[in-house]
């Protein structure tokens, strides 16, 4: 995959990756998992890096996406990028997990 020459900086690269067919396929899958629509996920892509980098804590090899810290649309956007990198042919991929907070409203 070749990125645009205009893709400078983390967010610009993420925005370029979001234009790929592979990313679109993953978005469709995550829409069902997170009960969100594509129109709710796509705006989150353009602020993904900024939002996540402000909430980073610690220095571990495992990225944890907490649903209680983000909207469903933001979680879906982040998970899409993490799933996308799993498809790349590279030796060391980012290790991650999604942590869902318990729903205390259910009896």
Secondary structure, DSSP 4 states (H G I P E B T S, - for coil): ----TT--SHHHHHHHHTTSHHHHHHHHHHHHHHT--HHHHHHHHTTHHHHHHHT--S--SEEEEEGGGS-HHHHHHHHHHHHHHHTS--SSPPEEEEEPPP-TT--
